[in-house]
Amino acid sequence: MLVEKVAPLDVDEDITTTNQESCDYEIFKPKSQGCDEFCTVEMKKLSKFRCRVEEAILGNTLFSKKKKKLFSKGNGKKNEENLKDITLWGVPLLPSKGHQGTDVVLMKFLKAKDYKVSDAFKMLRRMLKWRRDFGANQILVENFDPRLENTWLFNGKDKVGRPMWYNVLVEFVNKKSGNNFNENKEEFLKCRVHCLEKGIQSLDFKPGGLDSIVLITDLKNAPGHAMNEVRWISKKMLMLLHDNYPGIVHKNFIINVPAWFLALHALNLRLITQKSKNKFVFVKASKVTETLLKYATPQNLLVQYGGLMRESDTEFSTDDNVLELNARANTTERIQIPVNEAEVTMTWDVTVVGYEVSYKEEFIPEDDCSYKVLLQNEKKMGASIRNSFHIREPGKIVITIGNWTFKKKKVFYRYKSRPSVPMYMLIK
């Protein structure tokens, strides 16, 4: 560890400094980082920001400009240790505790405010007040309507390892009457915060580790009569993410976007900074798979979005190798899966980016005297495909893909075999 001693710094007028020595603590730096990297303006700003947070916590001025006396409920005595144990997303905020995630969290506020220490501190203060008033710190233990909570799915990771969260809230909103939504819209909002906080629990906030998530909101089949509900939810969550979750969302994909939603969101985006706008990616239905595969591997993308991942999959895992094939325009490509032993069951997954291809499966035995087995007649491919076949003799599975478009198509596939007994033997 490299150790740097930080001298006490002057703070802005809105902070009541109660201990001038409170900033005299050590900053720990990872060995893997070079010294030059830390001799930057950004690190000096971080040092000053750490000092302000330290003084505010020790002086009990973190929530207000004036020092507040905190009392415990039981005996009315002053509880001066309360703020020293304050945490954000499971990370202690008191810098002198030396937690490796403290700098990572504080840097998110600095980046959000272009490294302006005073603005970053005000943002942190407002955010902590909001969490206290909204109940965000206790929201994980609250219970919500299962139908509402199930509209959030955690499946897969992007290419860096960030968790991917899918939100299909529109489907639930559509089933609710307008009056019912108006009566329970705060519950809708709280549930979304609940699921967001659940996603944050999977982050480690280590230097160089995972400190952000990927959000994917699916607006497929969103009808016009739910526009008011979607407008309210979208605007509220947009502002909550901007004001209270700086740097937590790496990318916010809005997929299967109807035309009316683009006009709606264009107005909402005027309320946030350009840096936050850059996190939003609007994707029309024909480009969903192509766009998401730029950020995630096929084995980490759900099948309904053109990937190979299935919920509660017992056949494959995200660690299984995925092969890639380029299907040239106006050509036929063949995938050959060799089978060198008998009495096994071969299972395979195939997906094509953009689909619009023909697809056929057959088993060809090694023995020329044996018959070919047609597993799947030629048909137009419109979704990711999984199939399996019990094999009694060595041979190969041949998958024929005809790309009769004028564009090259990417094909992803994987397969595995396992020993098995045919069904008629089990019946005997």
N, C-alpha and C positions, 0 to 999 in steps of 0.2 A: 504493500500500500504506500502511495505517496501522500504525505501529510503536509498541509498548508495551514499556517496560523492566520486567522482572519482578525484584524483589529476591529474594535467597535466602530460602527459607522453612524453618521448622523441620520436621523429619520425625518420624514416629512412632518409637517405641523399637525396633521390629523392623527398622529400617534402619540400617546402619552408614554414617554420612556420612564420606566420605574427602576431600571437597573442598568447602568451604563456598562457593566461588565458582562451582561448577558450574552453579548455577541462574541465573547472570547472563547470560541470552541473550535474544534478541529474539523476540517473537511477531508473526508476520505475519498481517494480516487482509485479506480481499478488499476491493477498493474498493467493490464493489456492496453491501456491508453497511453499515448506519448505525452510528454510534458508540454510540447508545443500546442497540443490540442486544447489544453486547459488554460493556456496563457492567451485567452481571447476575451473580447468584450463581453461575449455571452456569459462566460464563466464568472467574470467580475460582477455582472448583473445578478447572476444566480447567488453569488456570495452576499450581495447586498440584500437580495430578497430573503434569503435565509435569516439574515440578521433581523429584518423587520418582523418576520413571522416569529422568531424566537422571542423578541422583546414583547410582542403583542400577547403571546401565550403566557409568558412569565408575569407580565403586568396586567393580565386579565382584561386586555383591551381588544381582543380578537374580534368580538362581536359589536363593539361600539368604540367611539373615540375616547369616551371617558372610562376610567377604571371602574369596574363593577364589582361589588362584593357578592360573592357566591355563598349561599348558605345551604347546608345539608338539611334534608327534610326532617330528620329525626329530632335533633337537639338544638337547631338554630345556630350552631357554631359555624364559623367561616370554613368553607371547603376550598382551600387554595390549591389542592392537587387536581381539581376537576379538569382544567384546561390542559394540564401537562400530559394527560392521557388521551387527548383528542386525536382521532384518526379520521382519515378520508380514504374510502375504498379499501379499508383494512391496513392502511399505511400510516404510521405515526407522523403527525405534522411537526412535532418538536424536533428541530434539526439536531440539537445536541444529543439526542438519543442514538444517533449514528445509524439509523435504519437505512439500508441501501436503496429503498424505494422512495424516500423522502425527496431527494433531488429530482427523481424522475417525475413525481407528481407536481412539484413546484415549477419545474421547467415547462409543463403544459400550460400553466397560467401565463408565464413569461412569453412563450411563443404566441399565445393567443392575443397578447397585447403588444406585440412587436418589441419585446424586451424593455418595456417601460415599467419600472419597478412599482411606481405609485399606482398605476392603472391595474397592474397584475394583483397587487394587494387588495385593492378595492373590489376586484372581481372575486377574489378568494373570500373576502369578508361577506359579500352579497350571497355568494353561493352557499357558504356555511349557514347563513341565516335562512336561506330558502330550504335547505335540507332539514333544519330544525323545525321550521314552521310546517313544511309539507309532510314531515315524518319519513323522509327518505332513508334515514338510518335504521328505522324499524320496519320498513316496508317488506323486507324479505320474509318476515314471519307472518305476514297477513295472508288471508285466504280469499281467493277471488272465484268468480264463476268459472268452473272448469272449461266450459266452451270458449270463454274469453281468453283464458290463460293458454289454452291449447292452440290458439292462433299464432303463437310464437314457437318456433322450432329451432333447436340448435343442432346443426348437422354440418360436419366437416370443418376444414380449415383452408385458408388461402395458401398460396405458395410460400409465404414467409412463416406460416404457423398461426396466424391470427384466427380466432374462432369466428365462424360465420353464423349469423342469426337471421332466420327468415321470419317475416311478419306477413300474415295473410288476414289481417284484421277486417278487411273489407268484406270478406265472406260472412263474418259474424254480424257486421253492421247491417248488411243487406237483409238479414233474417229478422232484424229487430224493427219494430215500428218506430216512426219518428218520435212519437211521444215518449216511448220507453227509453230511447236513446237520450232525449233531453233530460229525463229524470235521472239517468245513470251515467251521464257523460264524465263526471268526475271519477267514477269507478273505472271507466275506459282509460282515462289518463293515468290513474294510479297503477292500473295493471300494466300499462306500457312501461312506466318507470320501474315497476317491480321486475319485469322481464329484462329490462336494460341493466338493472343492478345485478340480476342473476348472471347475466353475461359478463359483467365486470369481475365477478367472483372467479372466473377462469383465468384472469390475468395475474401475472406475478410481479409486475412493476420493478423488475430488476434491470440494472443498466445493460442495455443491449438485448433485453428479454422482451416479453410480450406486454405491451402497455396500451393496446387499442384493439377494437373489434371491427368486423365488417357487417353492416346491416343491409339486408335485402328485403325490400317491401314489394310484394306482388299485388298488382292492381288488375289482374286478369278478370274479365267479365264484370268489372265495376260498372253498375248501371247509373244513369243520370239521376235517378230519384234519391240516391244516397250521397249526392254531391255536397249537401250542407254538412252532413256528418263527417265526410272525409275532409272537407275544408277545415272544420273546427279542429279535428284531431291532428291534421298535418301542420297547421299553423302553430298549435300549442307545442307539439313535439319539436318542431323546428326551432322555436325560441328556447325551449328547455335545453336542447342539445347545445345550442349556441351559447347560452348564458351559464349553464351549470355543469356541462360535461366537456370542457375544452380538451381537444386532442384524444378523446376516448373513441370516437368513431373515425376510423381511417378512411373508409369509403362508405357512402350511403347510396346504394343502388335502388332506383325506382324502376321496376321492370314491368313489361306489358302495359306501357303507359298509353292511355287513351288521349285523344287530342284535347278534350276539355280539361284534363288534369294539367297538361303543360301550361295552358293559359292561367290556370289557378295558381300553380306553383311559381310562375314567373313573377306574380305580384308578391308572394310571400318571400321570395329570395331577395327582394329589395330591402328587407328588414335586417339582413345579416351582412357580415363583412365579406370581401372578395375571397379571403382565405377559407372561410367556411363554405362559400359557394362552390369552390373547387372540389370539395369532398362529395358533391352530388353528381351522380351519373344517371341520366334518364335514358332508358333503353326501350325501343319499340319491340313488339313481339317477335319480329323476324330476326332480330339481332341479339336475343337474350343469351343463347348458348355461346355464340361467338364472343360476346363481350365478357361474360363471366369466366370463360376459360382463359382469358388473359390474366386473371388474378388467381384462379383456382385450378387444380388438376382435375381430370375427369373422375377419379375415384373419390374426390371430395365434393363433387357437385351432384345434387339430387337428380334422379332420373327424369322428373317432371320438367327440369330445366335443361335437359340434354346431356346430363352426366351419367355416371355409372353407380352412384351411391343410392342404396335402398335402405329404408328404415328397418331396424331390427334384422339386418342381413345375417344369415347364418352360413352363407356360401363364401362370400368374399369379405375382405377387410380393406381399409385404406392403405395397408402396407403391401397388398398384392400388386405385382408389377402390371402396368398397363402398356400395351404396345400401340404404335401409331403407324398408319398407312395413309399415303396420299393418293386419292382416287382422281386421276386426271380427267379433264373434261372430255365428254363423249367417248369414254372407254369403259371397259369392264375389268374390274380388279377381283382377285381371288385371295381369300385368307385360307391358308391350309394349317390345320391343327393336327399334328401327328399323334397317333395312338399306337404305342408299341406293345401293349399287352392286352389280354382279354379279361373279361369279367370286371370291368371298371365302368364307372359313370363319369362321363365328361360333361362339364358345365361351362358355358361361355356367356359373356356379355359383349354386346356390340352397340356402338352408337356412332352416328354420323352428324357432324356439325351442319346444321341447316336442313338435314334430311333431303327430300326431293331425289331419292335414289330408289332403284329396285333392289330387292333382297331375296336370296334363295339359299337354302341349306341342304346338304346331302352328306351321306357317309359313303366313302368309297373303300372297300376292303382291299388288302394287299393281294389276296388270292384272286386271280383273274376269273376263276370259275364261280366266285361268289357274286351275288347280286348287289347292285348299288341300292341304297336306301334313301328315298326322298324324305327329308325331315320337314321341309317347309317349301311349299310352292312359291314360285316367284310372285312377289307382291310389292306394293309401294310402301316404303318405310316411313312411318310417321312418328315413331317414338323409339326410345332405347329398347333393345331386345335382349332377353335372357332365355336360353333354352338349355336342355340337357338331354343326353341319350346314353342308354346302357349298351355297352359295346361287348360283343361276344368273341370278336376276332380282331387281330391287328389291322390297322388301316389308317384313314385320316378323315377328319371332318373338313369339308370344303364349303366355304361361305362365299357366294358370288354376289358382288355389289356392282350394279350398273349405274354409272353416273352419266346421264344423258343431258346434263345441263352444260352451259358454256363456262362454268366455273369449277376450279379444283376444289375437291371436298376432303376434309380431314376425317379419317376413320380411326376410332379408338376401340380397342378390344382387349380382353383378357380371358384366360381360361384356366381350369384346373381339373384334375381327375382324382377320384377316390375309389377304393375298392368297394364293390357293392354286390348284392345278390338280386337277381331279377325277381319281379313281383310273383311270377307263377311258381317259383321255388318257395317263396314265403307262404303262398296259399297251400301248397302241398304239406 
